[in-house]
């Protein structure tokens, strides 16, 4: 069994979020190149642990497989509560944190599921229309999130898991420039995350892969 957390992922993908969470939690991890867009060996490596072939996928030090980034965030909060990835039970901001954490993955993530490769879901003639509609819907969803950000962090005075999600997701469609114009609170949070040297190192490594196929490209 692995002695470290093992992150199956791809540079520039949502696995960056999990690396940020692990870094913030102070938990050691290693990465495995297992891109859903990579070669046959990488795809096979990923499907060995996740039949859906999706990243991020994580194995814990005990060998348990975790998928779904919100579930991973909840697990890491339980393992390393001192990192304050989420508010503790009884904290008045906990319900808000859970609501918007799940909103990011349940409402916004699917716009990339269907918009990134629309030809998987509809015929060629309809593909461009599906991409355009999911992009517009994604923007409308982000505008729902924007007024909830209190500043300087999403929940107020302390960084939480949602801030780490934002630091990565503002690089996806509709891109950082759009966020700076239409969702400046969210853009400011993303920038603030990058002022932490350890978190910035993770972000920089993933940004360097911007030329590769990415979710939200």
N, C-alpha and C positions, 0 to 999 in steps of 0.2 A: 504494500500500500504506500502511496506517496506520503512523504513526511511534510510536504508543503501543500498549500493550495495550488492547484494547477488550472490555469486559464486557457481554455481552447478558444482561439480567436484569430482575428486578422487585424493588422494595422489599419487604422482609420475607421474601424467599425465600432459597434457598441461594446466590444470587449474593453475599449478604453475606459468606459464607465466603471466596469468591475475592477480594473487595475487601480483607478482612483479610489474606489471604496476600500480596497485592500490596503492601499498605501496610507490612507487616512486612518484606518483601523490599526495600523502598525503590524500587519500580519504578513509574514513572508509568503512569497508565491513565485511560481515559475510560469512561463508562457509556452504554449504549444502552437506552432503555425498550423492552423486548421481552417483555412479560409473556405467558405462555401463557394467562392468564386475562383478558387485556386485549382491546382492540378488534381488528378484523380487520387493521388496518394493523400493529399490534404483532405479532400472530401471524405475519403474512406476513414481517415483518422478521426474526423469529427463524428461521423455516423456510428462509430464504435461506441461512443458515449452518449450521443443524442441522435436518435433515429430521424428526427426532423431536419437534421443537418443545419442547425441554426447556431449562431454565436450571439452572445457569449454563452459558453457552457463551462461549468466549473466542477472540478472534483475536490472534495475536502480532504484534509489530512487523514480522515478515517476511511476514505474511499467512496463516500456518498457522492452521487451525481446531482448537481443543482443546475436547473435551467431557469429561464425567465429572470430578467435583471431585477425586477422588484422583489422576487422571492430571494434572490441572492443578497440584496440589500437588507432585507429583514433578517436573514440568517446571520450576516456579519454584524448587525446591530446586537443580536443576542450574544454572539461570541465575544464582541468587544464593546460592551456598553459604554465604557469610558470615552470612546471616540465620539459619542453623541451623534451617530449617523441619523438617528431618529430620536424624538423626545421620548422620555420614559413614560410608563404607565402613570396616569394621574396628571401629567403635564397638560395644561390647557391647549397647547398647540399640537398635541399628538394627533387628534382627529383630522386637523387640517393637513398635517404632514402625510398621513395615510391616504387621504383623499387625493391629493395632487400627485403623490408618488405613483399611485395606481392609474391616475388619469394619463400621465405621461406614457405609460406602456399600454394601456387599454384603449386609449383614444387616439393618441398621436402616432405611436409606432405603426398601427395598421395603415396609415397613409403611405408609409414607405413600403410596407409589405405589398400593397397593390400598385403603388405608383412607381416603384423602382423598376419593375419588370412587368409592365402592364400586359405584354403579349402572352404572359403565362396564364392570364385570366380571361382575356377577350381576344377576338380576332384582330388582325393587323389594322383593319380600317378603324376600329374603335380604340386602339391602344393610345393614341395621342390624346384623345378626349378623356380617357380615364386618368391619364397622368395629369392633365390640366385640372380636372375636377378634384382629384385628391390633393393636389398642391394648394388649390384655393381653400379646401376644407382644412388642411393643415394650418394655413395662416389664420383662419378664423378661430381655430382651437387655441393657438398661441395667444391670440388676443384675449381669450378667456383667462388664460393663466397670468398674463401681465399684471392686472390690477391686484392680484393676490400676493405679489411679491412686496414685502414690507420694507426691506432694506435695513442694513447693508446686505443682509442675506435673506433668503426667501422667507424664513420664519421670523426674522428680526435680527437679533444681535449675535447669533451663533450659527456657524456653518452646519449644514446637514446634508444628507444624501441627495436631496433634490438639487442642491447647488452643484453637486458633482455631475449629475445628469445634464444640467443646463450647460455646463462648461463644454461638454462634448456635443450636445444636440444643436447648439447655435451654429456649429460648423456645417450642419446638414442643410438641405433645402428648408426654408428659403434663403439661407446663408446669413452670415453675420451682419452684412450691410443692411439687410432687411430688418433684422432685429434691432439694430442701432436706431433705425428710423421709426419703426412701428412698436417695438417692445423694448424701450431703452432700459427699463429696470432689469429685465432678464439679461440683456447684453452686458450691463454693468456687473451683475453677479458673475457671469461667465469670465469676465476680465479679472475680477477680484480673486477668483479661484486660482488663476495663473500667477498670482503674486506669491503663492506658497511654493518654495523652491522644489520640494519633493513632488508636488502635484504638477508643477510646470514641466518637470522632466518627463513625466508620463505623457502629458499633452503634446509636448514638442516632438516626442518620438512618433506619436500617431499622426501628427500634422505632416511630418516629413513624408508620409506615405500618401499624400493627397492625390498623387497621379494615378494611384491604383483604383480599381473599381470599389466604390464605397456605398454603404447605405445612404440614401438621401443625396446621391450625386446628381 
